[in-house]
């Protein structure tokens, strides 16, 4: 679907998901992550970049597992994560839009939990490439978890946490030979409707991930 068509549908409040491709599992257990290997940190920084052309090939489950763990996984005892959050509120929910459906990443169980059996990739951004790239991430702040933070500062704090997670995605992508781009030009209302979010949950950003287009 073209960008102009999406904009028109968004203005009318009619930007909708597509039917899923295949049957969505209600839960996907992700394999254990190999925490060794990959590019040295400085080489990953040197390779970090945004891309806007993606091959449609699905990410192997091992790559998806490592990507999500690097982004926002539990990396040490006490449930602490690979990215920081203010007062350890851990307010960011990471949704994973796949052709088979949209899932919530459960970092504690290191698993994906089905949210909707629709293909919501189209809804995650106005750019045409989001429709066919194999994976679109959606960063959502749950303000109900941020009670220690003054109400007027919660969005600001959540955006910082989401940015840290997004950079983790960039560095993993650079190390694993993937392409990615972070996106703020999105229809937040359409995404919230597609994912069935509550009024306490705020859509912040989306990020597309896949293999570089050949």
Secondary structure as GFF3:
##gff-version 3
##sequence-region A 1 214
A	DSSP	alpha_helix	3	11	.	.	.	ID=ss1
A	DSSP	beta_strand	18	19	.	.	.	ID=ss2
A	DSSP	beta_strand	27	29	.	.	.	ID=ss3
A	DSSP	alpha_helix	41	47	.	.	.	ID=ss4
A	DSSP	alpha_helix	61	72	.	.	.	ID=ss5
A	DSSP	beta_strand	74	76	.	.	.	ID=ss6
A	DSSP	beta_strand	80	81	.	.	.	ID=ss7
A	DSSP	three_ten_helix	86	88	.	.	.	ID=ss8
A	DSSP	beta_strand	92	98	.	.	.	ID=ss9
A	DSSP	beta_strand	101	106	.	.	.	ID=ss10
A	DSSP	beta_strand	111	116	.	.	.	ID=ss11
A	DSSP	beta_strand	118	119	.	.	.	ID=ss12
A	DSSP	three_ten_helix	121	124	.	.	.	ID=ss13
A	DSSP	three_ten_helix	128	131	.	.	.	ID=ss14
A	DSSP	beta_strand	135	142	.	.	.	ID=ss15
A	DSSP	three_ten_helix	143	145	.	.	.	ID=ss16
A	DSSP	three_ten_helix	151	153	.	.	.	ID=ss17
A	DSSP	alpha_helix	154	176	.	.	.	ID=ss18
A	DSSP	beta_strand	178	183	.	.	.	ID=ss19
A	DSSP	alpha_helix	188	195	.	.	.	ID=ss20
A	DSSP	beta_strand	201	211	.	.	.	ID=ss21
###
